[in-house]
């Protein structure tokens, strides 16, 4: 996973979504986007990247509530980039998902 893949993933994530457990919003993350992405790449290459905890929020659903997990922005970027890599592999190899 390289810088360009993570920058593409950044374009795809929902910037209006609420912050994760680290309380960093997309707007705040964008202020140091280059540095943040370089840090992710460095940590991934050194096998030091660790996902953050997921912030749990209970949302109303009828008369009850439903738990919802909100990942940190950096985790959303890595997840999106990884998903895109798998999609590209599947399309190029004809790999079939059952």
Secondary structure, 3 states (H helix, E strand, C coil): CCHHHHHHHHHHCCCCCCCCCCCCCHHHHHHCHHHHHHHHHHHHHCCCCCCCCCEEEEEEECCEEEEEEECCHHHHHHHHHHHHHHHHHHHHHCCCCC
